[in-house]
């Protein structure tokens, strides 16, 4: 069987968004040298445990 897995983060599904302002505040409390806009994407393969990709700044 030839199966190709491509687990690439995509735009967050409707209804599964994170509270970005609260998440960003928490991250900035613990990572004071980080700045910039926060971007959140979602890995589509998870159903029981949703997994997100969070980036801040120029990443």
N, C-alpha and C positions, 0 to 999 in steps of 0.2 A: 504494500500500500504506500503510495507516494502522497503524503500530506504535507502541505506547506503551512506553517503557522506564522502569521504576521500579527503580532499583538502590538498594534500602534494606537496611541491615544487619539481619541476623536473628541468632537464637541460633546459636552455633557448632555445626556438624554434628558428630555423634559420630565420634571418631577423628581430628578435625582441631583439637583444642583446643591452645592454647598453654600452655607452662609458666609460668603466671601469676606465681608467686612469683619466679622468675628474671627475668621481664620487668619486674616492678615494681621489683625491686632495681636493675636496670640503669637504668631511667628515673629513679629517685630519685637515683642517683649523678650523673646528668647534668642533672637538673632539680630542684635542691634546694628550690625554693619551691613545689613541687607536693606535695599531700598528699591523703589520702582513699582511699576504696576504688577499686579498679581494675575496670572493666567491659570485657569483650571481646565484640564481636559480629563476625559474618562477612558479607561481601558474597557472595551466592549465585551471582553470574554467572561467577565465575572457576573454571576447571577446571585449567589448567596452573599458574597463579600465584595461589595463595590470597591473598585480601586481607581484612584485618581492620580494624575500627574500634575503637580503644582510647580509653577516656576515664577520667579520674581526678577525684575530688572531686565537686563539685556539678553536673558537666556531664551 
